Amino acid sequence: MSPAGRRRREEGTLGRRLSGALAVIPARWASTRFPGKPLAALAGRPMIEHVYRRALRAERVGRVVVATDDERIARAVRAFGGEAVMTRSSHPSGTDRVAEVAAGPAGEGARVVANVQGDEPLICPEDIDRALAPLLEEGGPEMSTLAVPLAAPEDFLDPNVVKVVVGGKGDALYFSRAPVPHPRDLAGPASGEALRRAWAALAPRPLRHLGFYAYRRDYLIRLAGLPPTPLERAERLEQLRALEDGARIRVVEAARDAAGVDVPEDLARLEADLRLRSALEEEVRRWPSTSS
């Protein structure tokens, strides 16, 4: 979409109904590591606004909704012209919060629902479109997600970095915190030169999973109604519930890695990057005023 087209699209109500997927951004106040994170300022605007506007720029997205259990977040979203839906506070995960919206009035008529993480203010709209494309085709998978090649061997061993193994048809075979696919030569403690040699020879290059999901609406509602599964509990990865249920999850390689914000220090690093901050401030200046 051209810049002019994007601008015309944003000049209306930001949450207006159009053809396309429903994008839901789960946002809660009570984050253990970063309370109030959705309203943390980035380039002079709340982080949730950056995510919202980037999601709306995806051509395959027709409507964007913030799903929250906190009136402070809802008021902030409505203040910049966005749409917020109040949800229950008892949800154990963002997926359950998104499913509540999908099953309610906001989800009526939507065939595909995207779960856009509210702590990724640099998410690329084109990557959202890439992930949505397989679900908008007849006979496509039940779900899709994004991944990028792992950048460093240390990330391969980091249990906080979730890896995904993909089959020949592009669907996920498994997600894990362990280093998978695991090279046989990487036996025992892996460090230093041995790790670098094994890493250089490893093919295909391991993929790091990004926390974006899209679902066929009916399947999302089914998935949220299933109990946690053994693999999900073992790895603490809720996408394994879908694999254990027999769902296909198409893995789409993202063109750009989106920096997530988990703790205040992550946001401080983004703010301290002068080139990034300048680019974001310029982007904000181009945003049309939508509040009324």
C-alpha positions, 0 to 999 in steps of 0.5 A, a space after each residue: 500500500 502506498 503512503 498516501 493509501 495508508 494515510 487515507 486509511 488511517 484518516 477514518 476511525 482506526 478500528 473501522 470495519 473493512 474486509 480482511 482479517 480481524 487483528 486482536 492485540 491482547 493488552 494487560 496492565 499487570 505484567 509482573 516484569 513491566 506493569 503498565 507496559 502497553 502505555 509506556 511511552 515510545 517516541 512520545 506515544 504509548 507503545 500500544 499505539 505503535 502496535 495498533 497503527 502498524 497492524 492496521 497498515 497490513 493490507 490483509 487486516 480489516 479491523 484492529 481491536 485491543 483486548 484488555 481488562 484494564 480501563 486505563 488501557 481502554 481509555 488510552 486506545 480510544 483517545 488516539 481513535 482506536 477500538 478497545 474491547 473489555 475482556 475478563 481478567 481471569 484469562 491465563 494467556 493472551 490467546 484466551 483473551 483473543 479467543 474471547 473477542 473472536 467468539 463475541 460480537 467483534 469476531 462476527 463475520 471474521 474468518 481469520 483472527 490475528 493475535 498481534 503481540 502488544 509489546 512489539 512496537 516495531 512489528 512489520 505490517 508486511 510480515 503480518 500480511 505474509 502470515 495471514 496469506 495461507 489462512 485466507 486460501 481455501 484448504 489452508 492450515 488452521 494456524 500460522 506464525 512467524 520465525 526468523 533464522 537464529 542469529 548466533 550460536 549462543 541463541 541456539 542454546 538459550 532456553 529463553 529463545 524458542 526454536 521451531 522445526 519446520 517440515 518440507 511443506 512449511 508446517 511446524 513439526 515442533 517448537 522447543 526451548 531446547 536446541 533443535 534440530 540438534 546436531 549429533 556432533 554437538 554432544 556434551 557441554 557446548 561452548 567455544 570453538 566446538 559450538 562455532 564449528 557445529 553451528 557453521 555446519 548446521 543445515 537447515 539453519 535453525 529458526 527462532 519463533 516469533 510470538 505472532 499467531 494467526 488462526 482460522 476463527 473457528 479453530 481459535 475458539 476450539 483451541 481456547 476450549 482445550 485443556 493444557 497438554 503434556 508437551 505444553 506443560 513441559 515446555 510452557 509453550 501454548 502452541 504445542 497444544 495445537 500440534 498435539 491437537 493435530 492442527 497444522 501451523 504454517 511457519 512463515 519466515 519474517 522479512 524483519 525481526 521485531 524487537 520485543 519489549 519484556 522489561 523497562 530496560 528493553 524500552 530504554 534501549 529502543 529509546 536510546 537508539 538515536 537513529 531508531 528514535 528519530 525514525 519513529 518520531 518522524 513516523 509519528 509526525 506523519 500520523 493523522 490526528 484521529 481523536 475527536 
